[in-house]
Amino acid sequence: MRIRYAPRAIKNLNQIREYISKDNPEAAWVVASFVRRAINTLKLWPYQGRATERENVRRLVVTNYPYVVYYTVRKESVIVLNVLHTSRNH
């Protein structure tokens, strides 16, 4: 499977990194690493995230951090739609 990112997901990731790096640039790198690692597992196991109420959208929780990745699986690609902090309204 190939991983692709919707423009909104790229924006989410940049905002997360920028917000954390204001106080701790090293922590921003660590969090980004965990998020990337979680997303990359979708290459091998694209259906590991739970199905959501929205049709064809799945939810993957990032281990050790309060972030979730919303994505969809299409033919040979996983499309990351959003990456959000769990305290945000989804």
N, CA, C and O atoms as a GROMACS GRO file, in nm:
protein
  360
    1MET      N    1   0.084  -0.119   0.000
    1MET     CA    2   0.000   0.000   0.000
    1MET      C    3   0.088   0.125   0.000
    1MET      O    4   0.196   0.128   0.059
    2ARG      N    5   0.039   0.222  -0.065
    2ARG     CA    6   0.106   0.352  -0.071
    2ARG      C    7   0.033   0.447   0.023
    2ARG      O    8  -0.090   0.446   0.032
    3ILE      N    9   0.108   0.530   0.094
    3ILE     CA   10   0.049   0.630   0.183
    3ILE      C   11   0.045   0.764   0.110
    3ILE      O   12   0.146   0.811   0.057
    4ARG      N   13  -0.074   0.824   0.109
    4ARG     CA   14  -0.090   0.957   0.051
    4ARG      C   15  -0.154   1.046   0.158
    4ARG      O   16  -0.224   0.998   0.246
    5TYR      N   17  -0.129   1.176   0.149
    5TYR     CA   18  -0.180   1.270   0.247
    5TYR      C   19  -0.270   1.374   0.180
    5TYR      O   20  -0.234   1.433   0.078
    6ALA      N   21  -0.387   1.394   0.238
    6ALA     CA   22  -0.473   1.502   0.194
    6ALA      C   23  -0.409   1.633   0.240
    6ALA      O   24  -0.340   1.635   0.341
    7PRO      N   25  -0.430   1.743   0.168
    7PRO     CA   26  -0.373   1.871   0.210
    7PRO      C   27  -0.406   1.907   0.356
    7PRO      O   28  -0.323   1.964   0.426
    8ARG      N   29  -0.527   1.874   0.398
    8ARG     CA   30  -0.568   1.903   0.536
    8ARG      C   31  -0.482   1.826   0.637
    8ARG      O   32  -0.449   1.879   0.743
    9ALA      N   33  -0.445   1.702   0.605
    9ALA     CA   34  -0.362   1.622   0.694
    9ALA      C   35  -0.222   1.681   0.705
    9ALA      O   36  -0.163   1.684   0.814
   10ILE      N   37  -0.168   1.727   0.595
   10ILE     CA   38  -0.036   1.791   0.597
   10ILE      C   39  -0.041   1.916   0.684
   10ILE      O   40   0.050   1.943   0.762
   11LYS      N   41  -0.148   1.993   0.670
   11LYS     CA   42  -0.166   2.113   0.752
   11LYS      C   43  -0.174   2.076   0.899
   11LYS      O   44  -0.113   2.141   0.984
   12ASN      N   45  -0.251   1.971   0.931
   12ASN     CA   46  -0.262   1.924   1.070
   12ASN      C   47  -0.126   1.888   1.127
   12ASN      O   48  -0.092   1.930   1.238
   13LEU      N   49  -0.048   1.812   1.052
   13LEU     CA   50   0.083   1.769   1.100
   13LEU      C   51   0.176   1.888   1.122
   13LEU      O   52   0.249   1.891   1.221
   14ASN      N   53   0.174   1.983   1.032
   14ASN     CA   54   0.257   2.103   1.048
   14ASN      C   55   0.215   2.183   1.172
   14ASN      O   56   0.300   2.234   1.244
   15GLN      N   57   0.086   2.194   1.195
   15GLN     CA   58   0.037   2.268   1.311
   15GLN      C   59   0.075   2.199   1.442
   15GLN      O   60   0.113   2.265   1.538
   16ILE      N   61   0.067   2.068   1.444
   16ILE     CA   62   0.106   1.992   1.563
   16ILE      C   63   0.253   2.015   1.593
   16ILE      O   64   0.291   2.045   1.706
   17ARG      N   65   0.336   1.999   1.491
   17ARG     CA   66   0.480   2.017   1.508
   17ARG      C   67   0.513   2.158   1.555
   17ARG      O   68   0.593   2.176   1.647
   18GLU      N   69   0.453   2.257   1.492
   18GLU     CA   70   0.480   2.396   1.528
   18GLU      C   71   0.437   2.427   1.672
   18GLU      O   72   0.509   2.495   1.745
   19TYR      N   73   0.321   2.377   1.711
   19TYR     CA   74   0.269   2.403   1.845
   19TYR      C   75   0.362   2.344   1.952
   19TYR      O   76   0.396   2.410   2.050
   20ILE      N   77   0.402   2.219   1.932
   20ILE     CA   78   0.488   2.154   2.031
   20ILE      C   79   0.627   2.215   2.032
   20ILE      O   80   0.687   2.230   2.138
   21SER      N   81   0.680   2.251   1.915
   21SER     CA   82   0.817   2.302   1.908
   21SER      C   83   0.832   2.440   1.971
   21SER      O   84   0.945   2.482   1.999
   22LYS      N   85   0.722   2.511   1.995
   22LYS     CA   86   0.732   2.640   2.064
   22LYS      C   87   0.794   2.622   2.202
   22LYS      O   88   0.877   2.703   2.245
   23ASP      N   89   0.754   2.516   2.271
   23ASP     CA   90   0.804   2.490   2.405
   23ASP      C   91   0.918   2.390   2.409
   23ASP      O   92   1.005   2.398   2.496
   24ASN      N   93   0.918   2.296   2.315
   24ASN     CA   94   1.017   2.189   2.322
   24ASN      C   95   1.040   2.128   2.183
   24ASN      O   96   0.968   2.036   2.142
   25PRO      N   97   1.139   2.178   2.110
   25PRO     CA   98   1.165   2.126   1.975
   25PRO      C   99   1.196   1.976   1.972
   25PRO      O  100   1.158   1.908   1.877
   26GLU      N  101   1.264   1.926   2.073
   26GLU     CA  102   1.295   1.783   2.076
   26GLU      C  103   1.168   1.700   2.090
   26GLU      O  104   1.153   1.596   2.026
   27ALA      N  105   1.076   1.746   2.174
   27ALA     CA  106   0.950   1.675   2.191
   27ALA      C  107   0.870   1.675   2.061
   27ALA      O  108   0.803   1.577   2.029
   28ALA      N  109   0.877   1.785   1.987
   28ALA     CA  110   0.806   1.792   1.859
   28ALA      C  111   0.858   1.684   1.765
   28ALA      O  112   0.780   1.622   1.693
   29TRP      N  113   0.988   1.662   1.766
   29TRP     CA  114   1.047   1.559   1.681
   29TRP      C  115   0.999   1.421   1.724
   29TRP      O  116   0.966   1.337   1.640
   30VAL      N  117   0.997   1.396   1.856
   30VAL     CA  118   0.954   1.265   1.908
   30VAL      C  119   0.807   1.238   1.873
   30VAL      O  120   0.774   1.129   1.828
   31VAL      N  121   0.722   1.335   1.895
   31VAL     CA  122   0.580   1.318   1.864
   31VAL      C  123   0.561   1.293   1.715
   31VAL      O  124   0.487   1.203   1.675
   32ALA      N  125   0.627   1.373   1.633
   32ALA     CA  126   0.618   1.355   1.488
   32ALA      C  127   0.663   1.215   1.448
   32ALA      O  128   0.605   1.154   1.358
   33SER      N  129   0.767   1.166   1.512
   33SER     CA  130   0.818   1.032   1.484
   33SER      C  131   0.714   0.924   1.516
   33SER      O  132   0.695   0.831   1.438
   34PHE      N  133   0.648   0.937   1.630
   34PHE     CA  134   0.545   0.840   1.667
   34PHE      C  135   0.426   0.846   1.571
   34PHE      O  136   0.370   0.742   1.534
   35VAL      N  137   0.388   0.965   1.530
   35VAL     CA  138   0.276   0.979   1.436
   35VAL      C  139   0.314   0.915   1.302
   35VAL      O  140   0.236   0.840   1.244
   36ARG      N  141   0.434   0.945   1.253
   36ARG     CA  142   0.479   0.886   1.125
   36ARG      C  143   0.486   0.734   1.134
   36ARG      O  144   0.446   0.664   1.040
   37ARG      N  145   0.535   0.684   1.245
   37ARG     CA  146   0.546   0.539   1.263
   37ARG      C  147   0.407   0.475   1.260
   37ARG      O  148   0.388   0.371   1.197
   38ALA      N  149   0.311   0.537   1.327
   38ALA     CA  150   0.174   0.484   1.328
   38ALA      C  151   0.117   0.483   1.186
   38ALA      O  152   0.056   0.385   1.143
   39ILE      N  153   0.136   0.592   1.115
   39ILE     CA  154   0.085   0.601   0.978
   39ILE      C  155   0.152   0.498   0.888
   39ILE      O  156   0.086   0.436   0.804
   40ASN      N  157   0.281   0.479   0.904
   40ASN     CA  158   0.352   0.383   0.820
   40ASN      C  159   0.308   0.239   0.841
   40ASN      O  160   0.324   0.157   0.751
   41THR      N  161   0.254   0.206   0.959
   41THR     CA  162   0.204   0.070   0.980
   41THR      C  163   0.086   0.040   0.888
   41THR      O  164   0.055  -0.076   0.860
   42LEU      N  165   0.021   0.145   0.840
   42LEU     CA  166  -0.093   0.126   0.750
   42LEU      C  167  -0.052   0.069   0.616
   42LEU      O  168  -0.136   0.017   0.543
   43LYS      N  169   0.075   0.079   0.581
   43LYS     CA  170   0.123   0.019   0.455
   43LYS      C  171   0.099  -0.132   0.455
   43LYS      O  172   0.059  -0.189   0.354
   44LEU      N  173   0.124  -0.195   0.571
   44LEU     CA  174   0.108  -0.340   0.581
   44LEU      C  175  -0.030  -0.380   0.632
   44LEU      O  176  -0.083  -0.484   0.590
   45TRP      N  177  -0.088  -0.302   0.720
   45TRP     CA  178  -0.216  -0.334   0.781
   45TRP      C  179  -0.313  -0.218   0.765
   45TRP      O  180  -0.342  -0.149   0.863
   46PRO      N  181  -0.362  -0.194   0.647
   46PRO     CA  182  -0.447  -0.077   0.623
   46PRO      C  183  -0.581  -0.078   0.696
   46PRO      O  184  -0.642   0.028   0.714
   47TYR      N  185  -0.627  -0.194   0.739
   47TYR     CA  186  -0.757  -0.199   0.807
   47TYR      C  187  -0.744  -0.212   0.958
   47TYR      O  188  -0.840  -0.251   1.025
   48GLN      N  189  -0.628  -0.180   1.013
   48GLN     CA  190  -0.609  -0.194   1.157
   48GLN      C  191  -0.686  -0.090   1.238
   48GLN      O  192  -0.722  -0.116   1.352
   49GLY      N  193  -0.712   0.026   1.181
   49GLY     CA  194  -0.788   0.128   1.251
   49GLY      C  195  -0.935   0.090   1.257
   49GLY      O  196  -0.986   0.016   1.172
   50ARG      N  197  -1.003   0.143   1.357
   50ARG     CA  198  -1.146   0.114   1.372
   50ARG      C  199  -1.228   0.192   1.270
   50ARG      O  200  -1.195   0.304   1.232
   51ALA      N  201  -1.336   0.128   1.226
   51ALA     CA  202  -1.430   0.196   1.137
   51ALA      C  203  -1.499   0.306   1.215
   51ALA      O  204  -1.522   0.293   1.336
   52THR      N  205  -1.533   0.414   1.148
   52THR     CA  206  -1.604   0.525   1.211
   52THR      C  207  -1.747   0.530   1.157
   52THR      O  208  -1.787   0.449   1.074
   53GLU      N  209  -1.821   0.627   1.206
   53GLU     CA  210  -1.958   0.645   1.158
   53GLU      C  211  -1.961   0.693   1.013
   53GLU      O  212  -2.058   0.671   0.941
   54ARG      N  213  -1.854   0.758   0.972
   54ARG     CA  214  -1.846   0.805   0.832
   54ARG      C  215  -1.808   0.688   0.743
   54ARG      O  216  -1.718   0.611   0.775
   55GLU      N  217  -1.874   0.677   0.633
   55GLU     CA  218  -1.850   0.566   0.541
   55GLU      C  219  -1.707   0.568   0.488
   55GLU      O  220  -1.657   0.670   0.442
   56ASN      N  221  -1.641   0.454   0.496
   56ASN     CA  222  -1.506   0.431   0.444
   56ASN      C  223  -1.397   0.510   0.517
   56ASN      O  224  -1.286   0.522   0.465
   57VAL      N  225  -1.426   0.564   0.634
   57VAL     CA  226  -1.324   0.636   0.711
   57VAL      C  227  -1.291   0.554   0.835
   57VAL      O  228  -1.380   0.508   0.907
   58ARG      N  229  -1.161   0.536   0.857
   58ARG     CA  230  -1.114   0.460   0.972
   58ARG      C  231  -1.035   0.552   1.065
   58ARG      O  232  -0.989   0.659   1.025
   59ARG      N  233  -1.021   0.509   1.190
   59ARG     CA  234  -0.957   0.589   1.295
   59ARG      C  235  -0.846   0.507   1.359
   59ARG      O  236  -0.870   0.398   1.411
   60LEU      N  237  -0.725   0.558   1.354
   60LEU     CA  238  -0.609   0.492   1.412
   60LEU      C  239  -0.556   0.577   1.527
   60LEU      O  240  -0.526   0.695   1.508
   61VAL      N  241  -0.544   0.518   1.644
   61VAL     CA  242  -0.491   0.589   1.761
   61VAL      C  243  -0.339   0.578   1.759
   61VAL      O  244  -0.284   0.470   1.736
   62VAL      N  245  -0.271   0.691   1.782
   62VAL     CA  246  -0.125   0.693   1.788
   62VAL      C  247  -0.083   0.647   1.927
   62VAL      O  248  -0.122   0.709   2.027
   63THR      N  249  -0.006   0.542   1.935
   63THR     CA  250   0.039   0.487   2.062
   63THR      C  251   0.122   0.588   2.140
   63THR      O  252   0.210   0.653   2.084
   64ASN      N  253   0.093   0.601   2.269
   64ASN     CA  254   0.166   0.686   2.364
   64ASN      C  255   0.136   0.835   2.355
   64ASN      O  256   0.185   0.912   2.437
   65TYR      N  257   0.059   0.877   2.258
   65TYR     CA  258   0.031   1.020   2.242
   65TYR      C  259  -0.117   1.040   2.212
   65TYR      O  260  -0.181   0.952   2.155
   66PRO      N  261  -0.172   1.156   2.249
   66PRO     CA  262  -0.316   1.179   2.232
   66PRO      C  263  -0.354   1.228   2.092
   66PRO      O  264  -0.417   1.333   2.077
   67TYR      N  265  -0.314   1.153   1.992
   67TYR     CA  266  -0.345   1.188   1.854
   67TYR      C  267  -0.414   1.072   1.785
   67TYR      O  268  -0.387   0.955   1.814
   68VAL      N  269  -0.502   1.106   1.693
   68VAL     CA  270  -0.569   1.005   1.612
   68VAL      C  271  -0.553   1.042   1.464
   68VAL      O  272  -0.549   1.160   1.427
   69VAL      N  273  -0.543   0.940   1.384
   69VAL     CA  274  -0.528   0.957   1.240
   69VAL      C  275  -0.656   0.906   1.174
   69VAL      O  276  -0.696   0.791   1.195
   70TYR      N  277  -0.719   0.990   1.096
   70TYR     CA  278  -0.837   0.951   1.020
   70TYR      C  279  -0.793   0.926   0.876
   70TYR      O  280  -0.723   1.008   0.816
   71TYR      N  281  -0.834   0.813   0.822
   71TYR     CA  282  -0.787   0.777   0.688
   71TYR      C  283  -0.890   0.692   0.617
   71TYR      O  284  -0.986   0.643   0.676
   72THR      N  285  -0.869   0.676   0.489
   72THR     CA  286  -0.952   0.590   0.407
   72THR      C  287  -0.862   0.501   0.322
   72THR      O  288  -0.748   0.538   0.290
   73VAL      N  289  -0.913   0.386   0.287
   73VAL     CA  290  -0.837   0.292   0.204
   73VAL      C  291  -0.903   0.288   0.067
   73VAL      O  292  -1.023   0.263   0.054
   74ARG      N  293  -0.822   0.315  -0.035
   74ARG     CA  294  -0.871   0.314  -0.173
   74ARG      C  295  -0.777   0.230  -0.259
   74ARG      O  296  -0.658   0.260  -0.269
   75LYS      N  297  -0.829   0.129  -0.320
   75LYS     CA  298  -0.753   0.041  -0.410
   75LYS      C  299  -0.615   0.010  -0.354
   75LYS      O  300  -0.602  -0.076  -0.268
   76GLU      N  301  -0.512   0.079  -0.401
   76GLU     CA  302  -0.375   0.050  -0.359
   76GLU      C  303  -0.315   0.158  -0.272
   76GLU      O  304  -0.193   0.164  -0.256
   77SER      N  305  -0.400   0.245  -0.216
   77SER     CA  306  -0.350   0.357  -0.136
   77SER      C  307  -0.427   0.373  -0.006
   77SER      O  308  -0.545   0.341   0.005
   78VAL      N  309  -0.355   0.423   0.092
   78VAL     CA  310  -0.414   0.470   0.216
   78VAL      C  311  -0.405   0.622   0.209
   78VAL      O  312  -0.297   0.676   0.188
   79ILE      N  313  -0.517   0.689   0.225
   79ILE     CA  314  -0.518   0.836   0.219
   79ILE      C  315  -0.544   0.888   0.359
   79ILE      O  316  -0.651   0.867   0.416
   80VAL      N  317  -0.445   0.958   0.413
   80VAL     CA  318  -0.457   1.018   0.545
   80VAL      C  319  -0.537   1.147   0.529
   80VAL      O  320  -0.498   1.236   0.454
   81LEU      N  321  -0.650   1.154   0.598
   81LEU     CA  322  -0.741   1.267   0.586
   81LEU      C  323  -0.714   1.375   0.690
   81LEU      O  324  -0.712   1.494   0.657
   82ASN      N  325  -0.694   1.334   0.815
   82ASN     CA  326  -0.674   1.426   0.927
   82ASN      C  327  -0.585   1.362   1.031
   82ASN      O  328  -0.581   1.240   1.044
   83VAL      N  329  -0.513   1.444   1.104
   83VAL     CA  330  -0.440   1.401   1.223
   83VAL      C  331  -0.477   1.502   1.330
   83VAL      O  332  -0.444   1.620   1.321
   84LEU      N  333  -0.548   1.454   1.433
   84LEU     CA  334  -0.604   1.545   1.533
   84LEU      C  335  -0.568   1.504   1.675
   84LEU      O  336  -0.549   1.386   1.704
   85HIS      N  337  -0.561   1.604   1.762
   85HIS     CA  338  -0.545   1.578   1.906
   85HIS      C  339  -0.678   1.525   1.955
   85HIS      O  340  -0.783   1.570   1.909
   86THR      N  341  -0.676   1.431   2.048
   86THR     CA  342  -0.800   1.368   2.094
   86THR      C  343  -0.892   1.464   2.168
   86THR      O  344  -1.011   1.435   2.183
   87SER      N  345  -0.841   1.578   2.215
   87SER     CA  346  -0.927   1.672   2.285
   87SER      C  347  -1.008   1.760   2.190
   87SER      O  348  -1.100   1.831   2.233
   88ARG      N  349  -0.976   1.756   2.062
   88ARG     CA  350  -1.051   1.834   1.963
   88ARG      C  351  -1.180   1.764   1.929
   88ARG      O  352  -1.190   1.642   1.932
   89ASN      N  353  -1.280   1.843   1.895
   89ASN     CA  354  -1.406   1.784   1.848
   89ASN      C  355  -1.383   1.729   1.708
   89ASN      O  356  -1.328   1.797   1.622
   90HIS      N  357  -1.424   1.606   1.685
   90HIS     CA  358  -1.400   1.542   1.556
   90HIS      C  359  -1.520   1.548   1.471
   90HIS      O  360  -1.519   1.498   1.358
   0.00000   0.00000   0.00000
